Amino acid sequence: MSDTHVVLYDPQGLIEAELPLDRAPYEALVTAVLAWKDPHLQPRDYEQIALQLTGHARAVAADVRRHAAALPKSDGRGALAEVVLREADGRLSVPLERTARCAQNRARLVRALYTRLDRLTEAAPAAHPDHG
């Protein structure tokens, strides 16, 4: 093993943009976590689940940010994405707790970010004929 490290400089996030999110397992995790009634897990298990969801939320938020930035300023979806991203940043800045509630909050955040990402990646709505 070498002691040499390479620092990658990618300010536009182009490399990350080329890597698609592995969505299915996280959607399954979100569904499972949100279905909990009284799971009785160990605190460290809640913490690990919350950490997984936090990391994925950050990746989805980066995708949302990238797609929103590519939209024309006149596209209202970008403004809505900014609102969701501000809320996500606030929620991600809260320290993790080793509780079911914390894991469920992170699961809700991932779900909200995917909802916004889906709206950003669908075709832009066509202008209504009466409005130009």
C-alpha positions in Angstrom: 0.0 0.0 0.0 1.3 3.4 -0.9 1.3 6.4 1.3 0.6 8.7 -1.7 -2.8 10.3 -1.8 -4.3 12.1 -4.8 -6.6 15.0 -4.2 -9.3 15.3 -6.8 -10.3 18.8 -7.8 -13.8 18.8 -9.3 -15.5 22.1 -8.4 -18.3 21.5 -10.9 -19.0 18.0 -9.5 -18.7 16.5 -13.0 -17.4 13.2 -11.7 -20.2 12.9 -9.2 -22.8 13.9 -11.9 -21.6 10.9 -13.9 -22.4 8.5 -11.1 -26.1 7.7 -10.9 -27.6 7.3 -7.4 -28.3 3.8 -6.3 -31.9 4.7 -5.5 -33.7 1.4 -5.1 -32.0 0.2 -1.9 -32.4 3.6 -0.2 -36.1 3.8 -1.2 -36.6 0.4 0.3 -34.8 1.6 3.5 -36.9 4.7 3.6 -40.1 2.7 3.3 -39.0 0.3 6.0 -38.0 3.0 8.4 -41.1 5.0 7.9 -43.2 1.9 8.5 -41.7 1.4 12.0 -44.2 1.4 14.9 -42.0 0.4 17.8 -38.9 -1.3 16.4 -36.9 -1.8 19.7 -33.5 -1.6 18.0 -30.3 -0.8 19.8 -29.3 2.9 19.8 -26.2 2.1 17.7 -28.5 0.5 15.1 -30.6 3.6 14.9 -27.4 5.6 14.6 -26.1 3.5 11.7 -29.4 3.7 9.8 -29.5 7.5 10.3 -25.9 7.8 9.1 -26.8 5.8 5.9 -29.8 8.0 5.3 -27.8 11.2 6.0 -25.1 10.3 3.5 -27.6 9.5 0.9 -29.6 12.6 1.6 -26.5 14.7 1.0 -25.9 12.9 -2.3 -29.5 13.4 -3.5 -29.4 17.1 -2.4 -26.2 17.5 -4.5 -28.2 16.0 -7.5 -31.1 18.4 -6.8 -28.7 21.3 -6.6 -27.0 20.4 -9.9 -30.3 20.0 -11.7 -31.8 23.2 -10.3 -28.7 25.1 -11.3 -29.1 24.0 -14.9 -32.7 25.3 -15.2 -33.5 28.7 -16.7 -34.1 31.4 -14.1 -37.7 31.6 -15.4 -38.4 28.0 -14.4 -40.2 28.0 -11.1 -39.0 24.5 -10.3 -35.6 25.9 -9.5 -37.0 28.3 -6.9 -38.9 25.4 -5.3 -35.8 23.3 -5.3 -34.0 26.1 -3.4 -36.6 26.0 -0.7 -36.3 22.3 -0.3 -32.5 22.5 -0.3 -32.5 25.2 2.4 -34.8 23.0 4.5 -32.6 20.0 3.8 -29.4 21.9 4.8 -31.1 22.9 8.1 -32.2 19.4 8.9 -28.8 17.9 8.0 -27.1 20.3 10.3 -28.9 18.9 13.3 -26.7 16.4 15.1 -27.8 12.8 14.8 -29.5 11.1 17.7 -29.5 7.4 18.3 -33.3 7.2 18.1 -36.0 5.9 15.8 -37.4 9.4 15.5 -34.1 10.7 14.2 -33.8 7.9 11.6 -37.4 8.5 10.5 -36.7 12.2 10.1 -33.8 11.4 7.9 -35.9 9.0 5.9 -38.6 11.7 5.4 -35.8 14.0 4.2 -34.6 11.5 1.6 -38.1 11.0 0.4 -38.7 14.8 0.1 -35.4 15.2 -1.8 -36.3 12.4 -4.3 -39.7 14.0 -4.8 -38.0 17.3 -5.7 -35.4 15.5 -7.9 -38.1 13.8 -9.8 -39.9 17.1 -10.4 -36.7 18.6 -11.7 -35.9 15.8 -14.1 -39.3 15.5 -15.6 -40.0 17.5 -18.8 -40.8 21.1 -18.2 -44.5 21.9 -18.4 -45.5 23.4 -21.7 -46.7 26.9 -21.8 -50.4 27.3 -21.8 -51.6 28.5 -25.2 -53.6 31.4 -23.7 -50.5 32.6 -21.8 -47.9 32.7 -24.6 
